[in-house]
Structure formats: structure tokens, C-alpha cells
Amino acid sequence: MKHQMMGSVRLLADDDEAYFSTGEPWASEQRDADGSAERNQQGEHVDVIPESHADILDKTGLAHLATIGPNGEPQVSPVWYGWDGRYIRVSHTPDRQKYRNVRRDPRVALSITDPDDPYRRIEIRGRVERIDQDPDHAFIDSMAKKYTGADVYTASPPSQQRVILVIAPERANTMG
């Protein structure tokens, strides 16, 4: 593992995987062997999404996905997302800045407003646990179905490579 100082932040890199460490315990640095960050005293997984706002994740609101840019600046863009009860999944292409951002630093934040009540929202902070391939575009097609009713995503050519950012929520804040 290589260590490099960037101001007061230490960059830890192992091959092409990297994350930032400030020296303070952060949820992503205290992960269990199975990758889970949150467990109760009995060792069971703890849901960080409050039941009062979990319904927002099943709706068709856009998530504003924030990543950390190459110079430490925030980069935010609206995205379609899927929720399976444990992970948030976002389709992306490997030729964009956001993909390079999460490869360098997997910490992300998402802000999702309830499409039925603009004064109700959930903010989720977490990390990209892994990046899956989507060679047959099954995931992006499922998002097109969820958001537009179309069976196939047509906003990019079928030859475009797609990946799925698999995000593990670590904390959540709500309003409304």
C-alpha cells in the first residue's frame, strides 16, 4: 500500500483502488470482513435508511449524486437510481469524470427529494462498494422502464459501455 500526503489528508492507494483518510475513524475505514459498515451489538446489519423516508427510494425522483473531483471540489449531477433495500445502484459510463472520481475516492452523497412533496427529502452518504459491468444494458434498461416506461434506454448508442455504481449507504439525514 502506497501512502501520499495531500495537505492534511493522507491518500492510501492499493493498486488502482484508493480512498482518503483524515486520520479520524470514518465508517468506510471500519468495515467488517463482509464490507458492512453498520452493525448492532448482536452483530446484525443496521439499516441506515429511516423507515419514515424509505418510500422515497422506491419513487421516481432524481438523485443528485455528489462525488469529489480531482482537485477536491464537489461534482454533482442528477441521476436515475435503483434501490434494492441494501444498495443504491446508478448507471454510468467509464469515460466520464464522475466515474474517474469514484475510482479515485469512493465517498459519495446523494440528495433525493420526494417527487410528491418537495419539502420532504433524504440525504444519503456512503461509498461505492463496487463497480459492476452492465454489458447487455439490463440495468440501464430497467431504469428507463422505471423512469420513462420505455423498455430500452435509447439516449446513448447500444455500443456504449455501461457500468453500475453500487453504493452502500452509511448514514442518512431527512427532512419533512
C-alpha positions as CSV (number, residue, x, y, z in Angstrom):
1,M,0.0,0.0,0.0
2,K,1.4,3.4,-1.0
3,H,0.9,6.5,1.2
4,Q,0.9,10.0,-0.1
5,M,0.2,13.2,1.8
6,M,-2.2,15.7,0.3
7,G,-2.4,18.6,2.7
8,S,-3.7,17.2,6.0
9,V,-5.3,14.3,4.1
10,R,-3.4,11.0,3.6
11,L,-4.1,9.2,0.3
12,L,-3.9,5.5,0.7
13,A,-3.6,3.5,-2.5
14,D,-3.5,-0.2,-3.2
15,D,-3.0,-0.7,-7.0
16,D,-5.7,1.4,-8.7
17,E,-8.1,1.4,-5.6
18,A,-7.8,4.4,-3.4
19,Y,-9.6,6.3,-0.6
20,F,-8.9,9.2,1.6
21,S,-8.1,9.0,5.2
22,T,-8.0,12.1,7.5
23,G,-6.7,10.0,10.5
24,E,-10.2,10.2,12.0
25,P,-12.3,7.0,12.1
26,W,-14.7,7.1,9.2
27,A,-17.3,4.5,8.6
28,S,-15.7,3.2,5.4
29,E,-12.4,2.6,7.2
30,Q,-14.0,0.5,9.9
31,R,-15.7,-2.1,7.7
32,D,-16.4,-5.7,8.6
33,A,-15.0,-8.6,6.5
34,D,-18.2,-8.7,4.5
35,G,-18.0,-5.0,3.7
36,S,-20.7,-3.9,6.1
37,A,-20.1,-0.6,7.9
38,E,-23.1,-0.7,10.3
39,R,-23.8,-3.5,12.8
40,N,-25.7,-3.5,16.1
41,Q,-24.5,-5.1,19.3
42,Q,-25.7,-8.5,18.2
43,G,-23.6,-8.2,15.0
44,E,-26.6,-7.8,12.7
45,H,-26.7,-5.3,9.8
46,V,-28.2,-2.0,10.7
47,D,-30.4,-0.2,8.2
48,V,-29.3,3.4,7.9
49,I,-32.3,4.4,5.8
50,P,-35.0,5.6,8.2
51,E,-38.3,3.8,7.7
52,S,-40.1,7.1,7.7
53,H,-38.4,8.1,4.4
54,A,-37.6,4.7,2.8
55,D,-40.6,5.1,0.5
56,I,-38.7,7.9,-1.3
57,L,-36.2,5.4,-2.6
58,D,-39.0,3.5,-4.4
59,K,-40.3,6.5,-6.2
60,T,-39.0,8.1,-9.5
61,G,-37.3,11.2,-8.1
62,L,-33.9,12.0,-9.4
63,A,-30.9,11.6,-7.0
64,H,-28.3,14.4,-7.1
65,L,-25.1,12.3,-6.8
66,A,-22.1,14.2,-5.4
67,T,-18.6,13.0,-5.8
68,I,-15.2,14.5,-5.0
69,G,-13.4,15.9,-8.1
70,P,-9.7,15.6,-8.9
71,N,-8.9,18.9,-7.1
72,G,-11.1,18.2,-4.1
73,E,-14.1,20.1,-5.5
74,P,-17.6,18.7,-5.3
75,Q,-19.1,17.4,-8.6
76,V,-22.9,16.9,-8.6
77,S,-25.3,15.7,-11.2
78,P,-28.8,14.3,-11.3
79,V,-29.1,10.6,-11.9
80,W,-31.6,7.8,-12.1
81,Y,-31.2,5.2,-9.4
82,G,-32.4,1.8,-8.2
83,W,-32.8,0.7,-4.6
84,D,-32.8,-3.0,-3.6
85,G,-33.1,-2.5,0.2
86,R,-29.4,-2.5,0.8
87,Y,-27.6,-0.8,-2.1
88,I,-28.3,2.2,-4.3
89,R,-27.4,1.4,-7.9
90,V,-26.6,4.1,-10.5
91,S,-25.8,3.5,-14.2
92,H,-22.8,5.3,-15.6
93,T,-20.2,5.2,-18.4
94,P,-16.5,4.8,-17.7
95,D,-15.5,7.7,-19.9
96,R,-16.9,10.4,-17.7
97,Q,-15.4,12.4,-14.8
98,K,-17.8,11.1,-12.2
99,Y,-16.6,7.5,-12.9
100,R,-13.0,8.7,-12.5
101,N,-13.9,10.5,-9.3
102,V,-15.4,7.4,-7.6
103,R,-12.5,5.2,-8.8
104,R,-10.1,7.6,-7.0
105,D,-12.3,8.3,-3.9
106,P,-15.4,6.1,-3.4
107,R,-17.1,8.5,-1.0
108,V,-20.4,9.9,-2.3
109,A,-23.5,11.7,-1.2
110,L,-27.0,11.6,-2.7
111,S,-29.8,14.0,-2.2
112,I,-33.3,12.8,-3.2
113,T,-36.4,15.0,-3.0
114,D,-39.8,13.2,-2.7
115,P,-41.4,13.8,-6.1
116,D,-44.8,14.0,-4.3
117,D,-43.7,16.5,-1.7
118,P,-40.9,18.9,-2.5
119,Y,-40.4,19.7,1.2
120,R,-39.6,16.1,2.1
121,R,-36.2,14.7,1.3
122,I,-33.4,12.2,2.2
123,E,-29.7,12.8,2.0
124,I,-27.6,9.6,2.0
125,R,-23.8,9.5,2.5
126,G,-21.9,6.3,1.6
127,R,-19.4,4.8,-0.6
128,V,-19.2,3.0,-3.9
129,E,-18.7,-0.6,-2.7
130,R,-18.0,-1.9,-6.2
131,I,-18.5,-1.2,-9.9
132,D,-20.3,-3.9,-11.9
133,Q,-20.3,-4.2,-15.6
134,D,-23.7,-3.9,-17.5
135,P,-22.7,-5.4,-20.8
136,D,-26.2,-6.1,-22.0
137,H,-27.6,-2.8,-20.6
138,A,-30.1,-4.7,-18.4
139,F,-29.7,-2.3,-15.5
140,I,-30.0,1.0,-17.6
141,D,-32.9,-0.5,-19.4
142,S,-34.6,-1.3,-16.1
143,M,-34.1,2.4,-15.1
144,A,-35.6,3.5,-18.4
145,K,-38.6,1.4,-17.6
146,K,-38.9,2.8,-14.1
147,Y,-38.5,6.5,-15.1
148,T,-40.0,6.7,-18.6
149,G,-42.0,3.5,-19.1
150,A,-39.7,2.5,-22.1
151,D,-38.3,-1.0,-22.3
152,V,-35.0,0.1,-23.7
153,Y,-32.7,3.1,-22.9
154,T,-32.2,5.0,-26.1
155,A,-30.3,8.1,-25.0
156,S,-27.0,6.5,-25.8
157,P,-25.9,4.1,-28.5
158,P,-26.2,0.4,-27.7
159,S,-22.4,0.0,-28.3
160,Q,-21.6,2.4,-25.4
161,Q,-20.1,0.6,-22.4
162,R,-22.2,0.9,-19.2
163,V,-21.2,0.2,-15.6
164,I,-23.2,0.1,-12.4
165,L,-22.0,2.1,-9.4
166,V,-23.1,0.0,-6.3
167,I,-23.4,2.4,-3.4
168,A,-23.6,1.3,0.3
169,P,-25.4,3.9,2.4
170,E,-23.5,4.7,5.6
171,R,-25.6,7.5,7.1
172,A,-28.8,9.3,6.2
173,N,-30.4,12.7,7.1
174,T,-34.0,13.5,6.4
175,M,-36.4,16.4,6.4
176,G,-40.1,16.6,6.2
